[in-house]
Amino acid sequence: MGFVMKRSITRDLSVADVDRIIQMAWEDRTSFDAIRGQFGLTPGEVIQLMRQELHPSSFRLWRRRTAGRQTKHVAKRQFRIGRFRCPSQKSD
C-alpha cells in the first residue's frame, strides 16, 4: 500500500495570509464562504490548514466550536446581510 501525501495548503500562501485565515476561522461570524471568497480555500482546505498550523489541542477545541455552527455556513445563517450594530453605537 502506498502512502499519499496531501498537498500543503500553506505552500501557496504567505505567512500573513495564513495568519489572517486562522484569525477568520476562529471568528464566530466569519463564514467559510468569506474565507473562500478572499483566499479561494474550501472548508475542507481550511480545516486542513488549521490542522497543520495549530497545536493538536487547539485544533480539537476549534473543531468543537465550529462543528454544526450555523454562522460558519452562509446557507445556514438566520441573518443574511451586515453585522450586528448596537443601537447606542456611533453611526458614521
URZI-V282297 format. One record per residue. N is the residue number from 1. RES is the residue in one small letter. SS is DSSP state (@ for helix, = for strand, . for the rest). PSI is psi in radians with two decimals (* if undefined). OMEGA is omega in degrees with one decimal (none if undefined). Layout:
BEGIN
<<N | RES | SS | PSI | OMEGA> <N | RES | SS | PSI | OMEGA>>
END
This chain:
BEGIN
<<1 | m | . | 2.33 | -179.2> <2 | g | . | 2.67 | 176.8> <3 | f | . | 2.19 | -179.1> <4 | v | . | 2.14 | -179.5> <5 | m | . | 2.21 | 175.5> <6 | k | . | 2.56 | 179.8> <7 | r | . | 2.51 | -179.0> <8 | s | . | 2.13 | 179.7> <9 | i | @ | -0.67 | -174.3> <10 | t | @ | -0.26 | -179.3> <11 | r | @ | -0.65 | -175.0> <12 | d | @ | 0.02 | -174.4> <13 | l | . | 2.61 | 174.7> <14 | s | . | 2.88 | 178.0> <15 | v | @ | -0.69 | 179.1> <16 | a | @ | -0.69 | 178.5> <17 | d | @ | -0.75 | 179.3> <18 | v | @ | -0.78 | 178.4> <19 | d | @ | -0.73 | -179.4> <20 | r | @ | -0.70 | 178.7> <21 | i | @ | -0.76 | 178.5> <22 | i | @ | -0.75 | 178.4> <23 | q | @ | -0.80 | -180.0> <24 | m | @ | -0.67 | -179.4> <25 | a | @ | -0.58 | 179.1> <26 | w | @ | -0.46 | -178.2> <27 | e | . | 2.32 | -177.9> <28 | d | . | -0.65 | -173.4> <29 | r | . | -0.13 | 178.3> <30 | t | . | 2.10 | -176.4> <31 | s | . | 2.81 | 173.8> <32 | f | @ | -0.52 | 178.4> <33 | d | @ | -0.61 | 177.1> <34 | a | @ | -0.67 | 177.3> <35 | i | @ | -0.71 | 177.4> <36 | r | @ | -0.75 | -179.9> <37 | g | @ | -0.64 | -176.9> <38 | q | @ | -0.66 | -173.1> <39 | f | @ | -0.17 | 178.4> <40 | g | . | 0.33 | -179.7> <41 | l | . | 2.38 | 175.3> <42 | t | . | 2.87 | 175.5> <43 | p | @ | -0.68 | 177.8> <44 | g | @ | -0.68 | 178.3> <45 | e | @ | -0.61 | 175.8> <46 | v | @ | -0.76 | 178.6> <47 | i | @ | -0.76 | 178.7> <48 | q | @ | -0.76 | 178.3> <49 | l | @ | -0.77 | 179.3> <50 | m | @ | -0.69 | 178.6> <51 | r | @ | -0.70 | -179.9> <52 | q | @ | -0.67 | -168.6> <53 | e | @ | -0.41 | -176.6> <54 | l | . | 2.76 | 170.2> <55 | h | . | 2.62 | -177.9> <56 | p | @ | -0.72 | -179.5> <57 | s | @ | -0.63 | 177.3> <58 | s | @ | -0.69 | 178.2> <59 | f | @ | -0.80 | 179.0> <60 | r | @ | -0.71 | 177.3> <61 | l | @ | -0.80 | 179.3> <62 | w | @ | -0.76 | 179.8> <63 | r | @ | -0.68 | 176.8> <64 | r | @ | -0.69 | 179.9> <65 | r | @ | -0.73 | -172.3> <66 | t | @ | -0.35 | -177.4> <67 | a | . | 2.04 | 177.7> <68 | g | . | 0.04 | -179.1> <69 | r | . | 2.14 | -176.4> <70 | q | @ | -0.59 | -175.4> <71 | t | @ | -0.28 | 179.3> <72 | k | @ | -0.16 | -180.0> <73 | h | . | 2.01 | -176.1> <74 | v | @ | -0.68 | -177.5> <75 | a | @ | -0.42 | -178.0> <76 | k | @ | -0.12 | -176.7> <77 | r | . | 2.61 | 174.9> <78 | q | . | -0.40 | 175.9> <79 | f | . | 2.68 | -175.0> <80 | r | . | -0.82 | -171.0> <81 | i | . | 2.54 | 171.2> <82 | g | . | -3.06 | -179.4> <83 | r | . | 2.85 | 176.7> <84 | f | . | 2.36 | 177.1> <85 | r | . | 2.08 | 179.5> <86 | c | . | 2.40 | 179.8> <87 | p | . | -0.49 | -179.1> <88 | s | . | 0.00 | -179.8> <89 | q | . | 2.42 | 179.9> <90 | k | . | 2.28 | 178.3> <91 | s | . | 2.67 | -176.7> <92 | d | . | * | none>>
END
